[in-house]
Amino acid sequence: MDNTNQLNVVIVEDEPLISIFIKRMVEGMGENVVGVCYNSTEAIKVINSKKPDLIFMDINIEGPLDGISVIRTVSLNHNPSIFFVSAYSDQETISDALAT
């Protein structure tokens, strides 16, 4: 397969079963998973070093920052597409996520 058109993807999800499911789905679509992170500290390091095209980001993750704050931090360096994964459905969280 020609991987020049593959997206480089980072998955940030602290629930192992969900992260495995997302990874299998992404790879099944022919994309390249360059990192799977389970907390905000690890996510910032991996996102800044791998510079992914797409990030699957859980909002409520382990670590000192939530997923929205992680995106605010790393978006200063580059501009990946973000797909938020969350059980949160309150309007404030949705608005905050959309603002990033």
Secondary structure, DSSP 8 states (H G I E B T S, - for coil): --GGG--EEEEE-SSHHHHHHHHHHHHHTT-EEEEEESBHHHHHHHHHHH--SEEEEESS-BSSS-HHHHHHHHTTT---EEEEE-S---HHHHHHHHH-
